[in-house]
Every structure is written in structure tokens, then in C-alpha cells.
Amino acid sequence: MTNELFFCKKLKTLKLGKNSLSILSPKISYLSLLTHLELKGNHFEFLPQELGCCCALKRSGLIVEETLFETLPSDVRDQMKAE
């Protein structure tokens, strides 16, 4: 994944499912307007806590395996569940 992607400040939807990715860059935090993030079908062991900086992203817009969602810190999970 190229770093240029993280400078698309107005990006709202990012579909990265089924891409054999194993790491999601902490720079994901730059995408503060993100409302939909699809990550299902990759090889992530954890999600970066920086997802908490994506204030517009709620649990309903984060498409991941439930076990992967549980790797986020509890405060980030709570923030995403609040609608």
C-alpha cells in the first residue's frame, strides 16, 4: 500500500478486502473522514489503535472479522459502537 493513499484527506470509503495484507499502517489515522473501511479477508493479526482517530468511522462501517475488531483497545471499540 502506498503512502500517497493516506494523504487523500477527503476519502470516505476504502475497500481493501481480500488483498493478502498483513499490516494496516498507523497512517490510517490521517483519514479522519473515513466512514467505510473494508478489511475482511486479509491476514491482519491486529488493527492499529490509530483507527480511533478516524472519528467518522463507526462499527457498522468497519468490515472486519469480529475477532480482529476485538484487537482494538476497548476505548476505540466503544467509540466506534457509539452512534
C-alpha angles and dihedrals in degrees: 000000000000123000091231089075091068092060093063090103095178095052111130103169127043121176113192099150121141096012101123090243117161101182132044109203118241084231085082082092089074089070096076094158094056111131101165125041120171115195103149117133100032132111101254118149092190142358120242116254087229087082083083088073089063090086095178093054113100129182092259090059096046108086107196139122111281092239089056092050088055090062090072117096111267094247091056091047090050091049091052093048093053110093 
